[in-house]
Amino acid sequence: MTASRRQALGLAAAALVLASAPGALAADAALAKAVASESRPAADRARDGARHPVDSLTFWGLKPGQTVIEVSPGGGYWTEILAPYAAATKGRYIAGVADLANPKISDGARKGRADFEARFADAARYGKVEYVGFGATSGPLGAPGSADLVLTARNIHNWMWTPGMLPKVMKDFNAVLKPGGILAVEEHRADPKPMAADGRDGYVSEAAVISAAEAAGFRLAARSEINANPKDTKDHPFGVWTLPPVRRSAAPGAQPAPDFDRARYDAIGESDRMTLRFVKVR
């Protein structure tokens, strides 16, 4: 079955499930429309078969009218869906991006934020995208208890490289969420292999993520295998970045190796990922 066919079936299944719940049909229509929009970059739509946007967002508990904070949105894969969805359902989408208040912020990070803001400046297409500084020394993500859902996708390994950062950001997430609010996590999964020190290969154990979240006042509410990939052997020469979409074939800064067996890793596809839903309990 092709990726596009699987995505179509996922959309149809989500519509059937949500249509059976009173008041849910409009929300499903808004999510389906956002995912199916041809205005999304072609490269993002091509990844839907690996990232399962409808199933993942439904599992995490996305609902109309919510205030959603996405932390470190990277290339904007989820922004392209969540911002139009928030606009259509009278919610709010807030991106946690490079912290301009940090005097040590790099020029590259500053430019990356400016480029991201310029990309999502079209209010007719994305609604009002809001921004908040995020980083190892940043302040609160918003007023205490003001957000319904915080999403972080493929970022936790990065925060493990800076001592003290992961506990700090988990506390920030907890503080900004309402009681019962949701922390949605997608992360490259090390299991069943042991996790490398500080997740340096990009893979993190589920136990490490759960422990960090629980220490900050979250409870694990559910796990899903939506984004599992049993073909991922997790022993790649350049860590998770050997796989699509990065497709690294040499160390950072080095020239790509011309004789690298690229097809072997492309056949694996995107990484095996945990998909977790946590709830704020204090």
Beta strands, then each sheet from edge to edge (+ up, - down):
strand 1: 67-71
strand 2: 92-98
strand 3: 129-134
strand 4: 147-153
strand 5: 177-188
strand 6: 218-224
strand 7: 273-280
sheet 1: 3+ 2+ 1+ 4+ 5+ 7- 6+
end
